Amino acid sequence: MKQTRLPLVLSAALIASVAVVGCKKKEEAPPAPPAAATPAPTPAPAAATASVASVDLGSAVGADFKVTAPATTFKPKDTVYASVGTATSDPAATVPGKLTATWHYDKAGTQVKAGEETKEVNFSGPGTTDFFLKMANGLPTGKYKVEISLDGAVVQTKEFEVK
């Protein structure tokens, strides 16, 4: 009988193809695309703050609380006004706070408190608040100063004299 080699060749080809497929190196999956960078969250806006922009002294103020007769020297019977200009960091915001005027005079080299007044204010944009010092028997002659505090911290000081 004559044997054909065809089944033998086919069997060898089949075994070789199975071996090649079985030993084939597995392809690595392509790397995942990088995650889209999420934008950093927008920081919350800073809370609005109030500040003292100016302090003017005088012997009279107008209806707008601004000094109409500026002065740094006064008479004992005068009323001394301090006009405090304020502002907020956000003109549309309302910022609650306390303004204090503390008045001192020099008595033989010692600072003596002549008066103090605190006002609770709702600051909004630019504004003006006034304070005054007057004594029924007149102000003692000498050198004075007024300290303006915002929420307990002295922010401006003005000196004046009574003659």
C-alpha positions in Angstrom: 0.0 0.0 0.0 1.1 3.3 -0.8 0.9 5.8 2.0 0.5 9.4 1.3 2.2 11.8 3.2 -0.6 14.3 3.0 -2.3 13.5 6.3 1.1 13.5 8.0 2.0 16.9 6.5 -1.4 18.3 7.4 -1.0 17.1 11.0 2.4 18.6 11.3 1.1 22.0 9.9 -1.8 21.9 12.3 0.5 21.3 15.3 2.9 24.0 14.2 0.1 26.6 13.8 -1.3 25.7 17.2 2.2 26.0 18.7 2.7 29.4 17.0 -0.6 30.7 18.1 -0.2 29.4 21.7 3.3 30.8 22.0 2.5 34.1 20.4 3.4 37.1 22.7 0.3 38.8 23.9 0.0 42.4 22.8 -0.3 44.8 25.7 -3.4 46.9 25.7 -2.7 50.5 24.7 -2.3 52.8 27.7 -5.4 54.5 28.8 -5.6 58.1 27.7 -4.7 60.5 30.6 -7.7 61.7 32.5 -8.8 65.1 31.5 -7.3 67.5 34.0 -10.1 69.0 36.0 -9.7 72.7 36.6 -8.9 73.7 40.1 -12.0 75.0 41.9 -12.3 78.7 41.8 -11.5 80.0 45.3 -14.3 81.7 47.1 -14.1 85.5 46.9 -12.5 87.0 49.9 -14.9 88.6 52.3 -15.2 92.3 51.9 -13.4 94.4 54.4 -13.7 97.9 55.7 -10.9 100.4 56.2 -10.3 103.9 57.4 -9.2 106.1 54.5 -8.8 109.5 56.3 -9.3 111.4 59.5 -9.9 115.2 59.3 -10.1 117.5 62.3 -12.1 120.8 62.5 -14.5 123.0 64.4 -17.6 122.2 62.3 -19.1 119.5 60.1 -21.7 119.5 57.5 -24.8 117.3 57.0 -22.6 114.8 55.3 -20.4 114.5 58.5 -17.4 116.0 56.6 -15.3 118.8 58.2 -16.4 122.2 56.9 -13.9 124.2 59.0 -10.6 122.4 59.1 -8.3 123.1 62.1 -5.5 121.7 64.2 -5.6 124.5 66.8 -8.7 125.1 68.9 -10.0 127.3 71.7 -11.1 125.8 75.1 -14.8 126.4 74.3 -14.6 124.9 70.8 -16.1 121.6 69.8 -13.4 119.5 68.2 -14.7 117.2 65.4 -13.0 114.2 63.9 -14.5 113.2 60.5 -13.5 109.7 59.6 -13.6 108.7 56.0 -14.1 104.9 55.4 -14.3 102.5 52.4 -15.0 98.9 51.8 -13.0 96.6 49.5 -16.2 95.7 47.6 -18.3 98.9 47.1 -21.4 96.7 46.8 -20.9 94.9 50.1 -22.1 95.8 53.5 -19.5 95.2 56.2 -20.5 95.5 59.9 -17.9 97.0 62.2 -17.1 99.3 65.1 -15.4 102.7 64.9 -14.0 104.2 68.1 -12.6 107.7 68.7 -10.4 107.9 71.9 -9.4 111.4 72.9 -6.3 112.1 75.0 -4.5 115.2 76.3 -1.1 115.7 77.8 -1.3 116.7 81.5 2.2 117.4 82.9 3.8 114.7 80.6 1.0 112.1 81.3 -1.6 111.1 78.7 -5.1 111.5 80.2 -8.2 110.1 78.5 -10.5 113.0 77.7 -13.2 111.0 76.1 -14.2 107.9 74.1 -17.0 107.1 71.8 -17.8 103.9 69.8 -20.2 103.7 66.9 -21.5 100.5 65.3 -21.4 101.0 61.6 -22.6 99.1 58.5 -19.9 100.2 56.1 -20.8 100.2 52.4 -18.5 101.7 49.8 -17.1 105.2 50.7 -18.6 106.7 53.9 -18.0 109.3 56.6 -18.6 109.0 60.4 -18.0 111.9 62.8 -17.0 112.1 66.4 -16.6 115.1 68.7 -15.0 116.3 71.9 -16.4 119.1 74.0 -16.3 119.7 77.8 -18.9 121.7 79.6 -16.2 123.7 81.4 -14.0 124.0 78.3 -11.1 121.9 77.1 -7.9 122.3 79.2 -5.2 124.0 77.2 -2.4 121.8 75.9 -1.6 119.1 73.3 -4.2 116.5 72.4 -4.5 113.5 70.1 -7.4 111.4 68.9 -6.9 107.7 68.1 -9.3 106.1 65.6 -9.8 102.4 66.0 -11.5 100.0 63.6 -12.8 96.9 65.3 -10.5 97.4 68.3 -7.3 98.2 66.4 -5.9 101.7 66.2 -5.7 102.6 62.6 -5.0 106.4 62.6 -3.9 109.1 65.1 -4.3 112.8 64.7 -2.7 115.4 67.0 -4.0 118.9 67.7 -3.7 121.7 70.3 -6.0 123.7 72.5 -4.8 127.3 73.2 
